[in-house]
């Protein structure tokens, strides 16, 4: 190869030699290895924590005594209760018909309406004085004597109202209207918003709005003159009105509507109405006698002493001889201070203000 870097054999330029040719290569230093297990990922930590908690819960459950099951239905199987129904209490010319959604397990077991210990129906009924004495579900058939009846939209018993389908609710609403058309009560009281929602959807073609107001509704039961009244559910699970005190106001409004339709005038037994009359002639004579009596007993000296005081000093910058005497008091030199009798005795008594309407 020539000095110019071109091969003499074929004229191809020679490639430069690498710089590290002939030198010993030193291996690169590797990072020191960490002792112990590699760190766990976040998901692995969560999984391990859940496993520990689950194992601890299993151990705790073994130590706990098994809970004793409460036999609510005295050994009656639930499958048998689901086959039972609840009787209606209806008759012509009722004032109010209470409409529920369907019988629950406890109602089917007892055979009466609203028997649950947490249900506020019977308590609100008495608090509003729709009945004159406390009653329970065992007395539901007696309420026809108070003009109150019972029925449900759906006859089938279920553990809860959520077990009913919309189709079943719609068919039950049609059966309900047939009952109301037959017995013609004054008021159909729906015990719960969801019950009336299904009823309104079927017969009025509209669902209830979010700002729905409980109480009397504008519509009537189709084919009748029966008013519609919607109350909050009497169940203790009603979140909007959880206490009986919160619901009793609607029972009072229901009672007021019933009395209005029957022409009953409500009176508060704690307030007695009394007629009062005003005798104008006697009032004028009494006022004149009082005036004469006061004038006879009036002590002039005492009155003068109470109203007469020494002259106050003249104000700064006032001319000589000026005084700051109060109005109604004489300030002339050498004269005794005398009270202003017009200020003591008003020129016109209140008796003179009474118009003489008797002679007119």
JOGI-V187933 format. One record per residue. N is the residue number from 1. SS is DSSP state (hx for helix, st for strand, lp for the rest). PHI is phi in radians with two decimals (NA if undefined). Layout:
BEGIN
n=N ss=SS phi=PHI
n=N ss=SS phi=PHI
END
This chain:
BEGIN
n=1 ss=lp phi=NA
n=2 ss=lp phi=-1.42
n=3 ss=lp phi=-1.20
n=4 ss=lp phi=-1.30
n=5 ss=lp phi=1.49
n=6 ss=st phi=-1.92
n=7 ss=lp phi=-1.17
n=8 ss=lp phi=-1.31
n=9 ss=lp phi=-1.32
n=10 ss=lp phi=-2.13
n=11 ss=lp phi=1.30
n=12 ss=lp phi=-1.51
n=13 ss=st phi=-1.10
n=14 ss=lp phi=-1.32
n=15 ss=lp phi=-1.38
n=16 ss=lp phi=-1.23
n=17 ss=lp phi=-1.33
n=18 ss=lp phi=-1.09
n=19 ss=lp phi=-1.26
n=20 ss=lp phi=-1.61
n=21 ss=lp phi=-1.22
n=22 ss=lp phi=1.55
n=23 ss=lp phi=-1.81
n=24 ss=lp phi=-1.34
n=25 ss=lp phi=-1.45
n=26 ss=lp phi=-1.72
n=27 ss=lp phi=-1.14
n=28 ss=lp phi=-1.24
n=29 ss=lp phi=-1.32
n=30 ss=lp phi=-1.51
n=31 ss=lp phi=-1.17
n=32 ss=lp phi=-1.14
n=33 ss=lp phi=-1.30
n=34 ss=lp phi=-1.45
n=35 ss=lp phi=-1.42
n=36 ss=lp phi=1.60
n=37 ss=lp phi=-1.37
n=38 ss=lp phi=-1.19
n=39 ss=lp phi=-1.12
n=40 ss=lp phi=-1.42
n=41 ss=lp phi=-1.34
n=42 ss=hx phi=-1.11
n=43 ss=hx phi=-1.17
n=44 ss=hx phi=-1.14
n=45 ss=hx phi=-1.12
n=46 ss=hx phi=-1.11
n=47 ss=hx phi=-1.10
n=48 ss=hx phi=-1.12
n=49 ss=hx phi=-1.11
n=50 ss=hx phi=-1.13
n=51 ss=hx phi=-1.13
n=52 ss=hx phi=-1.13
n=53 ss=hx phi=-1.12
n=54 ss=hx phi=-1.14
n=55 ss=hx phi=-1.13
n=56 ss=hx phi=-1.17
n=57 ss=hx phi=-1.15
n=58 ss=hx phi=-1.10
n=59 ss=hx phi=-1.15
n=60 ss=hx phi=-1.16
n=61 ss=hx phi=-1.14
n=62 ss=hx phi=-1.18
n=63 ss=hx phi=-1.32
n=64 ss=lp phi=-1.27
n=65 ss=lp phi=-1.40
n=66 ss=lp phi=-1.11
n=67 ss=lp phi=-1.19
n=68 ss=lp phi=-1.41
n=69 ss=lp phi=-1.35
n=70 ss=lp phi=-1.48
n=71 ss=lp phi=-1.53
n=72 ss=lp phi=-1.24
n=73 ss=lp phi=-1.98
n=74 ss=lp phi=0.94
n=75 ss=lp phi=1.49
n=76 ss=lp phi=-1.30
n=77 ss=lp phi=-1.20
n=78 ss=hx phi=-1.11
n=79 ss=hx phi=-1.07
n=80 ss=hx phi=-1.29
n=81 ss=hx phi=-1.15
n=82 ss=lp phi=-1.16
n=83 ss=lp phi=-1.59
n=84 ss=lp phi=-1.50
n=85 ss=lp phi=-2.23
n=86 ss=lp phi=-1.99
n=87 ss=lp phi=-1.29
n=88 ss=lp phi=-1.41
n=89 ss=st phi=-2.14
n=90 ss=lp phi=-2.32
n=91 ss=lp phi=-2.78
n=92 ss=lp phi=-1.13
n=93 ss=lp phi=1.11
n=94 ss=lp phi=-1.35
n=95 ss=lp phi=-1.37
n=96 ss=st phi=-2.40
n=97 ss=st phi=-2.06
n=98 ss=st phi=-1.44
n=99 ss=st phi=-1.96
n=100 ss=st phi=-1.71
n=101 ss=lp phi=-1.54
n=102 ss=lp phi=-3.01
n=103 ss=lp phi=-1.22
n=104 ss=lp phi=-1.62
n=105 ss=hx phi=-1.13
n=106 ss=hx phi=-1.16
n=107 ss=hx phi=-1.12
n=108 ss=hx phi=-1.18
n=109 ss=hx phi=-1.21
n=110 ss=hx phi=-1.37
n=111 ss=lp phi=1.51
n=112 ss=lp phi=-2.42
n=113 ss=lp phi=-1.50
n=114 ss=lp phi=0.96
n=115 ss=lp phi=-1.59
n=116 ss=lp phi=-1.03
n=117 ss=lp phi=-1.14
n=118 ss=lp phi=-1.67
n=119 ss=lp phi=-1.39
n=120 ss=lp phi=-1.65
n=121 ss=hx phi=-1.07
n=122 ss=hx phi=-1.21
n=123 ss=hx phi=-1.19
n=124 ss=hx phi=-1.18
n=125 ss=hx phi=-1.09
n=126 ss=hx phi=-1.40
n=127 ss=hx phi=-1.09
n=128 ss=lp phi=-1.49
n=129 ss=lp phi=1.10
n=130 ss=lp phi=-1.23
n=131 ss=lp phi=-2.21
n=132 ss=lp phi=-1.61
n=133 ss=lp phi=-2.66
n=134 ss=lp phi=-1.11
n=135 ss=lp phi=-2.35
n=136 ss=lp phi=-2.22
n=137 ss=hx phi=-1.08
n=138 ss=hx phi=-1.20
n=139 ss=hx phi=-1.81
n=140 ss=hx phi=-1.07
n=141 ss=hx phi=-1.25
n=142 ss=hx phi=-1.41
n=143 ss=hx phi=-1.26
n=144 ss=hx phi=-1.12
n=145 ss=hx phi=-1.23
n=146 ss=hx phi=-1.72
n=147 ss=lp phi=1.38
n=148 ss=st phi=-2.13
n=149 ss=st phi=-2.14
n=150 ss=st phi=-2.35
n=151 ss=st phi=-2.83
n=152 ss=st phi=-2.31
n=153 ss=lp phi=-1.24
n=154 ss=lp phi=-2.06
n=155 ss=lp phi=-1.45
n=156 ss=lp phi=-1.22
n=157 ss=lp phi=-1.49
n=158 ss=lp phi=-2.43
n=159 ss=lp phi=-1.08
n=160 ss=lp phi=-2.70
n=161 ss=hx phi=-1.20
n=162 ss=hx phi=-1.21
n=163 ss=hx phi=-1.41
n=164 ss=lp phi=-1.64
n=165 ss=lp phi=-1.57
n=166 ss=hx phi=-1.12
n=167 ss=hx phi=-1.13
n=168 ss=hx phi=-1.14
n=169 ss=hx phi=-1.16
n=170 ss=hx phi=-1.14
n=171 ss=hx phi=-1.15
n=172 ss=hx phi=-1.16
n=173 ss=hx phi=-1.12
n=174 ss=hx phi=-1.17
n=175 ss=hx phi=-1.14
n=176 ss=hx phi=-1.08
n=177 ss=hx phi=-1.07
n=178 ss=hx phi=-1.07
n=179 ss=hx phi=-1.16
n=180 ss=hx phi=-1.18
n=181 ss=hx phi=-1.20
n=182 ss=hx phi=-1.33
n=183 ss=hx phi=-1.68
n=184 ss=lp phi=0.91
n=185 ss=lp phi=-1.28
n=186 ss=lp phi=-1.25
n=187 ss=st phi=-2.35
n=188 ss=st phi=-1.84
n=189 ss=st phi=-1.75
n=190 ss=st phi=-1.50
n=191 ss=st phi=-1.54
n=192 ss=lp phi=2.40
n=193 ss=hx phi=-1.21
n=194 ss=hx phi=-1.13
n=195 ss=hx phi=-1.16
n=196 ss=hx phi=-1.23
n=197 ss=hx phi=-1.07
n=198 ss=hx phi=-1.15
n=199 ss=hx phi=-1.13
n=200 ss=hx phi=-1.16
n=201 ss=hx phi=-1.14
n=202 ss=hx phi=-1.31
n=203 ss=hx phi=-1.72
n=204 ss=lp phi=-1.94
n=205 ss=lp phi=1.17
n=206 ss=lp phi=-2.59
n=207 ss=lp phi=-1.55
n=208 ss=lp phi=-1.26
n=209 ss=lp phi=-1.40
n=210 ss=lp phi=-1.17
n=211 ss=lp phi=-1.63
n=212 ss=lp phi=-1.05
n=213 ss=lp phi=-1.92
n=214 ss=lp phi=-1.23
n=215 ss=st phi=2.06
n=216 ss=st phi=-1.24
n=217 ss=st phi=-1.82
n=218 ss=st phi=-1.28
n=219 ss=st phi=-1.38
n=220 ss=st phi=-1.91
n=221 ss=lp phi=-1.11
n=222 ss=lp phi=-0.94
n=223 ss=lp phi=1.37
n=224 ss=lp phi=-2.47
n=225 ss=lp phi=-1.84
n=226 ss=lp phi=-1.31
n=227 ss=st phi=-1.30
n=228 ss=st phi=-1.91
n=229 ss=st phi=-2.26
n=230 ss=st phi=-2.02
n=231 ss=st phi=-1.99
n=232 ss=lp phi=-1.12
n=233 ss=lp phi=-1.03
n=234 ss=lp phi=-1.33
n=235 ss=lp phi=-1.19
n=236 ss=lp phi=-1.23
n=237 ss=lp phi=-1.42
n=238 ss=lp phi=-1.19
n=239 ss=lp phi=-1.24
n=240 ss=lp phi=-1.25
n=241 ss=lp phi=-2.31
n=242 ss=lp phi=-1.35
n=243 ss=lp phi=-1.99
n=244 ss=hx phi=-1.13
n=245 ss=hx phi=-1.09
n=246 ss=hx phi=-1.34
n=247 ss=hx phi=-1.73
n=248 ss=hx phi=-1.12
n=249 ss=hx phi=-1.05
n=250 ss=hx phi=-1.30
n=251 ss=hx phi=-1.24
n=252 ss=hx phi=-1.16
n=253 ss=hx phi=-1.18
n=254 ss=hx phi=-1.13
n=255 ss=hx phi=-1.12
n=256 ss=hx phi=-1.10
n=257 ss=hx phi=-1.15
n=258 ss=hx phi=-1.06
n=259 ss=hx phi=-1.12
n=260 ss=hx phi=-1.13
n=261 ss=hx phi=-1.22
n=262 ss=hx phi=-1.58
n=263 ss=lp phi=1.31
n=264 ss=lp phi=-1.61
n=265 ss=lp phi=-1.54
n=266 ss=lp phi=-1.38
n=267 ss=lp phi=-2.27
n=268 ss=lp phi=-1.48
n=269 ss=lp phi=-1.13
n=270 ss=lp phi=-1.48
n=271 ss=lp phi=-2.07
n=272 ss=lp phi=-1.80
n=273 ss=lp phi=-1.44
n=274 ss=lp phi=-2.31
n=275 ss=lp phi=-1.53
n=276 ss=lp phi=-2.02
n=277 ss=lp phi=-2.19
n=278 ss=lp phi=-2.04
n=279 ss=lp phi=-1.63
n=280 ss=hx phi=-1.19
n=281 ss=hx phi=-1.08
n=282 ss=hx phi=-1.15
n=283 ss=hx phi=-1.15
n=284 ss=hx phi=-1.16
n=285 ss=hx phi=-1.11
n=286 ss=hx phi=-1.12
n=287 ss=hx phi=-1.17
n=288 ss=hx phi=-1.18
n=289 ss=hx phi=-1.09
n=290 ss=hx phi=-1.14
n=291 ss=hx phi=-1.15
n=292 ss=hx phi=-1.09
n=293 ss=hx phi=-1.13
n=294 ss=hx phi=-1.20
n=295 ss=hx phi=-1.19
n=296 ss=hx phi=-1.19
n=297 ss=lp phi=-1.56
n=298 ss=lp phi=-1.41
n=299 ss=lp phi=-1.72
n=300 ss=hx phi=-1.17
n=301 ss=hx phi=-1.09
n=302 ss=hx phi=-1.11
n=303 ss=hx phi=-1.17
n=304 ss=hx phi=-1.13
n=305 ss=hx phi=-1.13
n=306 ss=hx phi=-1.35
n=307 ss=hx phi=-1.88
n=308 ss=lp phi=-1.71
n=309 ss=lp phi=-2.32
n=310 ss=lp phi=-1.11
n=311 ss=lp phi=-1.14
n=312 ss=lp phi=-1.28
n=313 ss=lp phi=-1.11
n=314 ss=lp phi=-1.14
n=315 ss=lp phi=-1.18
n=316 ss=lp phi=-1.13
n=317 ss=lp phi=1.51
n=318 ss=lp phi=-1.40
n=319 ss=lp phi=-1.15
n=320 ss=lp phi=-1.12
n=321 ss=lp phi=1.68
n=322 ss=lp phi=-1.38
n=323 ss=lp phi=-2.25
n=324 ss=lp phi=-1.79
n=325 ss=lp phi=-1.10
n=326 ss=lp phi=-1.28
n=327 ss=lp phi=-1.03
n=328 ss=lp phi=1.61
n=329 ss=lp phi=-2.10
n=330 ss=lp phi=-1.21
n=331 ss=lp phi=-2.17
n=332 ss=lp phi=-1.19
n=333 ss=lp phi=-1.20
n=334 ss=lp phi=1.44
n=335 ss=lp phi=-1.78
n=336 ss=lp phi=-1.28
n=337 ss=lp phi=-1.16
n=338 ss=lp phi=-2.08
n=339 ss=lp phi=-1.28
n=340 ss=lp phi=-1.50
n=341 ss=hx phi=-1.19
n=342 ss=hx phi=-1.18
n=343 ss=hx phi=-1.38
n=344 ss=hx phi=-1.37
n=345 ss=lp phi=-1.86
n=346 ss=lp phi=-1.03
n=347 ss=lp phi=-1.12
n=348 ss=lp phi=-2.35
n=349 ss=lp phi=-1.44
n=350 ss=hx phi=-1.16
n=351 ss=hx phi=-1.13
n=352 ss=hx phi=-1.21
n=353 ss=hx phi=-1.42
n=354 ss=lp phi=-1.29
n=355 ss=lp phi=-1.18
n=356 ss=lp phi=-1.52
n=357 ss=lp phi=-1.54
n=358 ss=lp phi=-1.22
n=359 ss=lp phi=-1.42
n=360 ss=lp phi=-1.39
END
